[in-house]
């Protein structure tokens, strides 16, 4: 019976470890659609911390059961809360949605290879820059991904 419980715990902890790694991958994939507007530097240490604690529990059999429960509970809470925080920080518009809106309203041919982001005073991405051609003239638009407003960049 003891071996069965130990194997169940190992599978449970390995599942949490896999979930943490998968979450980090999904955060990165989703963040690419927003040209990395959300700063993942906050999420990476938390997910690495969860992974480190789980590995510690798996490797050290001498840890008291109460500490194991605390680590497990904190790990699950972190894994549940991080996606909520991440999605709340995402802008309202992906880069592609911004392109579609500007292209539809301004009737321009967008130059996709010129993906740019303008940084604000805190060195965080704040605006998409969309470059396009209209009647042979190249124009750049600055697009606020949080509000959906845009204007011509001088």
Protein Blocks (a to p, Z undefined) as FASTA:
>chain_A
ZZmmmmmmmmmmmmmmmmmmmmmmmmmmmmmmnoomaacklmmmmmmmmmmmmmmmmmmm
kbcfklmmmmmmmmmmmmmmmmmmmmmmpcfbdfklmmmmmmmmnopacdfklgccdddf
kopafbdcddddeehiacdddddfknopacddZZ
